[in-house]
Amino acid sequence: MVSGKCLIKSAWVAVEVGRERCERVLVVETYIAVSPLEQNYDAGRYDSIVAEVRRVLAANPSLDRASILSMHRDTKCISLFKAEAAAA
């Protein structure tokens, strides 16, 4: 996967196994917010990641689905972990 503005940090294939099914999942880490609920969400940039992920899924029928994760640095999220560590 290649993005013109390097929005993708990394990607790998994971396997989700259940009693009745097994799925191959493309996991994609991005440098951007992936939800309108996150600070600095940009719908245009997110749409470009989704388009690239769809292209990869279409070219690789052995993959069942994808999961896009946000790896951007939101200080609010980081502070949640710092508060827990300070309390321990």
C-alpha positions as CSV (number, residue, x, y, z in Angstrom):
1,M,0.0,0.0,0.0
2,V,1.3,3.3,-1.0
3,S,-0.2,6.7,-0.2
4,G,1.0,9.8,-2.0
5,K,1.2,11.8,1.3
6,C,2.5,8.9,3.5
7,L,-0.7,8.7,5.5
8,I,-0.2,5.0,6.2
9,K,2.2,4.1,9.0
10,S,2.2,0.3,8.6
11,A,0.0,-2.6,7.6
12,W,-0.2,-6.3,8.2
13,V,-2.5,-9.3,7.8
14,A,-4.0,-10.7,11.0
15,V,-6.2,-13.8,11.4
16,E,-9.4,-13.7,13.4
17,V,-10.4,-17.3,14.4
18,G,-13.8,-18.2,15.9
19,R,-15.7,-21.4,16.4
20,E,-17.6,-21.0,13.1
21,R,-15.3,-18.9,11.0
22,C,-11.9,-17.7,10.2
23,E,-11.1,-14.3,8.6
24,R,-8.0,-12.8,7.2
25,V,-8.0,-9.1,8.2
26,L,-5.8,-6.4,6.7
27,V,-4.9,-4.1,9.6
28,V,-3.8,-0.6,8.6
29,E,-2.2,1.9,11.0
30,T,-2.6,5.5,9.8
31,Y,-1.1,8.8,10.9
32,I,-4.5,10.5,10.8
33,A,-7.7,10.6,12.9
34,V,-10.1,8.0,11.5
35,S,-13.3,9.1,13.3
36,P,-15.2,12.4,13.3
37,L,-15.1,12.1,17.1
38,E,-11.3,12.5,17.1
39,Q,-9.6,15.8,17.1
40,N,-8.2,16.9,13.7
41,Y,-10.4,14.5,11.7
42,D,-10.2,15.3,8.0
43,A,-12.8,13.5,5.9
44,G,-10.9,14.0,2.6
45,R,-7.7,12.4,4.0
46,Y,-9.6,9.5,5.6
47,D,-11.5,8.9,2.3
48,S,-8.1,8.6,0.5
49,I,-7.0,5.9,3.0
50,V,-10.3,4.1,2.6
51,A,-10.0,4.2,-1.2
52,E,-6.5,2.7,-1.0
53,V,-7.6,0.0,1.4
54,R,-10.5,-0.9,-0.9
55,R,-8.1,-1.2,-3.9
56,V,-5.9,-3.5,-1.9
57,L,-8.8,-5.7,-0.8
58,A,-10.1,-5.9,-4.4
59,A,-6.6,-7.0,-5.6
60,N,-6.3,-9.6,-2.9
61,P,-9.4,-11.8,-2.7
62,S,-7.8,-13.9,0.1
63,L,-8.4,-10.9,2.5
64,D,-11.8,-10.9,4.0
65,R,-11.9,-7.4,5.4
66,A,-9.8,-4.5,6.7
67,S,-9.5,-2.6,10.0
68,I,-8.1,1.0,9.9
69,L,-6.5,2.2,13.1
70,S,-5.5,5.7,14.1
71,M,-2.0,6.2,15.3
72,H,-2.0,10.0,15.4
73,R,-0.8,11.6,18.6
74,D,-3.8,13.0,20.4
75,T,-2.6,14.3,23.8
76,K,-6.1,13.7,25.3
77,C,-5.7,10.0,24.6
78,I,-2.2,9.8,25.9
79,S,-3.2,11.6,29.1
80,L,-5.6,8.8,29.8
81,F,-2.7,6.4,30.1
82,K,-0.6,8.8,32.1
83,A,-3.3,9.2,34.7
84,E,-3.6,5.5,35.1
85,A,0.2,5.1,35.5
86,A,0.3,7.9,38.1
87,A,-2.4,6.3,40.2
88,A,-0.6,2.9,40.2
